[in-house]
């Protein structure tokens, strides 16, 4: 990272940013063409989980290239200044890399759906097998991530 004073190296601090985020941006690449999509997510044990319909561009790309990048950001605040070049932004972010896969077995899908829902709600939910069978779960095993904090 170019600006070492902004770098977050503590894993707990990075996980705090992830857990406070409401959206994860998942980036994929197909034939040297980037594609990014904002998604609801769950996080547990260095792993991200996403739910999806059974068809779509992200799944098509993931099946060809399982290398992904992800991004989270929180605490946005514009910092104004008298001079246009003095303006800035306060934020905290995490960017990371991993490998994506599709979960097929029903028990693992149930667990992943629970992890996703626990990110947004303290309630407990049931998922009918009929619906779970139609749902695709994307699992991203995190290989590396970095954090950044700008207090401007």
C-alpha positions as a Markdown table, in Angstrom:
| # | Residue | x | y | z |
|---|---|---|---|---|
| 1 | Unk | 0.0 | 0.0 | 0.0 |
| 2 | Unk | 1.4 | 3.4 | -1.0 |
| 3 | Unk | 0.1 | 5.3 | 2.1 |
| 4 | Unk | 1.2 | 3.1 | 4.9 |
| 5 | Unk | -0.3 | 5.5 | 7.5 |
| 6 | Unk | -3.7 | 4.6 | 6.2 |
| 7 | Unk | -3.2 | 0.8 | 6.1 |
| 8 | Unk | -5.1 | -1.5 | 8.4 |
| 9 | Unk | -3.2 | -4.6 | 9.2 |
| 10 | Unk | -5.2 | -5.9 | 12.2 |
| 11 | Unk | -7.5 | -8.8 | 11.1 |
| 12 | Unk | -10.0 | -8.0 | 13.8 |
| 13 | Unk | -10.2 | -4.4 | 12.6 |
| 14 | Unk | -10.8 | -5.6 | 9.0 |
| 15 | Unk | -13.4 | -8.1 | 10.2 |
| 16 | Unk | -15.2 | -5.2 | 12.0 |
| 17 | Unk | -15.4 | -3.3 | 8.7 |
| 18 | Unk | -16.8 | -6.4 | 7.0 |
| 19 | Unk | -19.4 | -7.0 | 9.7 |
| 20 | Unk | -20.5 | -3.4 | 9.7 |
| 21 | Unk | -21.0 | -3.4 | 5.9 |
| 22 | Unk | -24.3 | -3.9 | 4.3 |
| 23 | Unk | -23.1 | -4.7 | 0.8 |
| 24 | Unk | -20.1 | -6.6 | -0.6 |
| 25 | Unk | -18.9 | -5.7 | -4.1 |
| 26 | Unk | -17.8 | -8.9 | -5.8 |
| 27 | Unk | -15.5 | -8.6 | -8.8 |
| 28 | Unk | -14.9 | -11.2 | -11.4 |
| 29 | Unk | -13.1 | -11.3 | -14.7 |
| 30 | Unk | -14.0 | -12.9 | -18.0 |
| 31 | Unk | -11.5 | -12.9 | -20.9 |
| 32 | Unk | -9.7 | -9.9 | -19.4 |
| 33 | Unk | -13.0 | -8.0 | -18.9 |
| 34 | Unk | -13.9 | -7.0 | -15.4 |
| 35 | Unk | -17.4 | -7.4 | -14.0 |
| 36 | Unk | -18.4 | -6.2 | -10.5 |
| 37 | Unk | -21.7 | -6.7 | -8.7 |
| 38 | Unk | -23.0 | -5.5 | -5.3 |
| 39 | Unk | -24.4 | -8.3 | -3.2 |
| 40 | Unk | -25.9 | -9.2 | 0.1 |
| 41 | Unk | -23.5 | -11.5 | 2.0 |
| 42 | Unk | -22.6 | -13.4 | 5.1 |
| 43 | Unk | -19.1 | -13.8 | 6.6 |
| 44 | Unk | -17.7 | -16.5 | 8.9 |
| 45 | Unk | -14.3 | -18.1 | 9.4 |
| 46 | Unk | -12.5 | -16.3 | 6.5 |
| 47 | Unk | -15.3 | -17.2 | 4.1 |
| 48 | Unk | -17.9 | -15.1 | 2.3 |
| 49 | Unk | -21.2 | -16.4 | 1.3 |
| 50 | Unk | -23.7 | -15.1 | -1.3 |
| 51 | Unk | -27.0 | -16.3 | -2.6 |
| 52 | Unk | -28.0 | -16.2 | -6.3 |
| 53 | Unk | -30.5 | -17.3 | -8.8 |
| 54 | Unk | -29.5 | -20.4 | -10.8 |
| 55 | Unk | -28.6 | -18.4 | -13.9 |
| 56 | Unk | -26.8 | -15.1 | -14.6 |
| 57 | Unk | -23.6 | -13.5 | -15.7 |
| 58 | Unk | -21.7 | -13.8 | -12.4 |
| 59 | Unk | -22.3 | -17.5 | -12.4 |
| 60 | Unk | -21.2 | -17.9 | -16.0 |
| 61 | Unk | -18.0 | -16.0 | -15.2 |
| 62 | Unk | -17.3 | -17.8 | -11.9 |
| 63 | Unk | -17.6 | -21.2 | -13.7 |
| 64 | Unk | -14.9 | -20.2 | -16.1 |
| 65 | Unk | -12.6 | -18.2 | -13.7 |
| 66 | Unk | -13.0 | -18.7 | -9.9 |
| 67 | Unk | -10.5 | -16.0 | -8.9 |
| 68 | Unk | -12.4 | -13.1 | -7.4 |
| 69 | Unk | -11.8 | -9.8 | -5.7 |
| 70 | Unk | -14.1 | -8.2 | -3.1 |
| 71 | Unk | -14.6 | -4.8 | -1.5 |
| 72 | Unk | -16.4 | -3.4 | 1.5 |
| 73 | Unk | -16.5 | 0.2 | 2.7 |
| 74 | Unk | -18.1 | 2.0 | 5.6 |
| 75 | Unk | -18.2 | 5.3 | 7.5 |
| 76 | Unk | -18.2 | 7.6 | 4.5 |
| 77 | Unk | -18.0 | 11.3 | 5.1 |
| 78 | Unk | -17.1 | 14.0 | 2.6 |
| 79 | Unk | -14.5 | 16.5 | 4.0 |
| 80 | Unk | -15.0 | 19.9 | 2.5 |
| 81 | Unk | -12.3 | 22.6 | 2.2 |
| 82 | Unk | -12.0 | 26.1 | 0.8 |
| 83 | Unk | -9.7 | 24.9 | -1.9 |
| 84 | Unk | -11.1 | 22.3 | -4.4 |
| 85 | Unk | -7.8 | 20.3 | -4.0 |
| 86 | Unk | -8.3 | 20.1 | -0.3 |
| 87 | Unk | -11.5 | 18.2 | -0.4 |
| 88 | Unk | -11.4 | 14.5 | 0.6 |
| 89 | Unk | -13.3 | 11.6 | 2.0 |
| 90 | Unk | -13.2 | 9.8 | 5.3 |
| 91 | Unk | -13.8 | 6.1 | 5.1 |
| 92 | Unk | -12.8 | 2.6 | 6.1 |
| 93 | Unk | -12.5 | -0.2 | 3.5 |
| 94 | Unk | -11.3 | -3.7 | 3.0 |
| 95 | Unk | -10.3 | -5.2 | -0.3 |
| 96 | Unk | -9.4 | -8.9 | -0.7 |
| 97 | Unk | -8.9 | -11.8 | -3.0 |
| 98 | Unk | -10.1 | -15.3 | -2.9 |
| 99 | Unk | -11.4 | -18.3 | -4.9 |
| 100 | Unk | -15.1 | -18.8 | -5.4 |
| 101 | Unk | -17.0 | -22.0 | -5.7 |
| 102 | Unk | -20.6 | -23.1 | -5.8 |
| 103 | Unk | -22.1 | -25.1 | -2.9 |
| 104 | Unk | -24.3 | -27.9 | -4.0 |
| 105 | Unk | -25.3 | -30.0 | -1.0 |
| 106 | Unk | -28.5 | -28.9 | 0.8 |
| 107 | Unk | -27.1 | -29.0 | 4.3 |
| 108 | Unk | -24.2 | -26.6 | 3.4 |
| 109 | Unk | -26.7 | -24.4 | 1.6 |
| 110 | Unk | -28.8 | -24.2 | 4.8 |
| 111 | Unk | -25.7 | -23.3 | 6.8 |
| 112 | Unk | -24.7 | -20.6 | 4.3 |
| 113 | Unk | -28.2 | -19.1 | 4.2 |
| 114 | Unk | -28.1 | -18.9 | 8.0 |
| 115 | Unk | -24.8 | -17.1 | 7.9 |
| 116 | Unk | -26.1 | -14.6 | 5.3 |
| 117 | Unk | -29.3 | -13.9 | 7.3 |
| 118 | Unk | -27.4 | -13.6 | 10.6 |
| 119 | Unk | -25.5 | -10.7 | 9.0 |
| 120 | Unk | -28.7 | -8.7 | 8.6 |
| 121 | Unk | -31.0 | -10.1 | 11.4 |
| 122 | Unk | -30.9 | -11.6 | 14.8 |
| 123 | Unk | -34.0 | -13.7 | 14.0 |
| 124 | Unk | -33.9 | -17.4 | 13.2 |
| 125 | Unk | -35.3 | -18.6 | 9.8 |
| 126 | Unk | -36.4 | -21.8 | 8.1 |
| 127 | Unk | -35.7 | -22.4 | 4.4 |
| 128 | Unk | -38.0 | -24.8 | 2.6 |
| 129 | Unk | -35.9 | -27.4 | 0.8 |
| 130 | Unk | -37.9 | -26.7 | -2.4 |
| 131 | Unk | -36.6 | -23.1 | -2.4 |
| 132 | Unk | -33.1 | -24.0 | -1.2 |
| 133 | Unk | -32.7 | -26.5 | -4.1 |
| 134 | Unk | -33.4 | -23.6 | -6.5 |
| 135 | Unk | -31.0 | -21.3 | -4.8 |
| 136 | Unk | -27.3 | -21.1 | -5.7 |
| 137 | Unk | -24.8 | -20.4 | -2.9 |
| 138 | Unk | -21.5 | -18.9 | -3.8 |
| 139 | Unk | -18.7 | -19.5 | -1.3 |
| 140 | Unk | -15.5 | -17.4 | -1.4 |
| 141 | Unk | -12.6 | -18.6 | 0.6 |
| 142 | Unk | -10.5 | -15.5 | 1.4 |
| 143 | Unk | -6.8 | -15.8 | 0.5 |
| 144 | Unk | -5.7 | -12.3 | 1.3 |
| 145 | Unk | -7.2 | -9.0 | 2.3 |
| 146 | Unk | -6.0 | -5.5 | 3.2 |
| 147 | Unk | -7.7 | -2.6 | 5.0 |
| 148 | Unk | -7.5 | 1.1 | 4.6 |
| 149 | Unk | -8.7 | 4.0 | 6.8 |
| 150 | Unk | -8.7 | 7.6 | 5.7 |
| 151 | Unk | -9.4 | 10.2 | 8.4 |
| 152 | Unk | -8.4 | 12.9 | 5.8 |
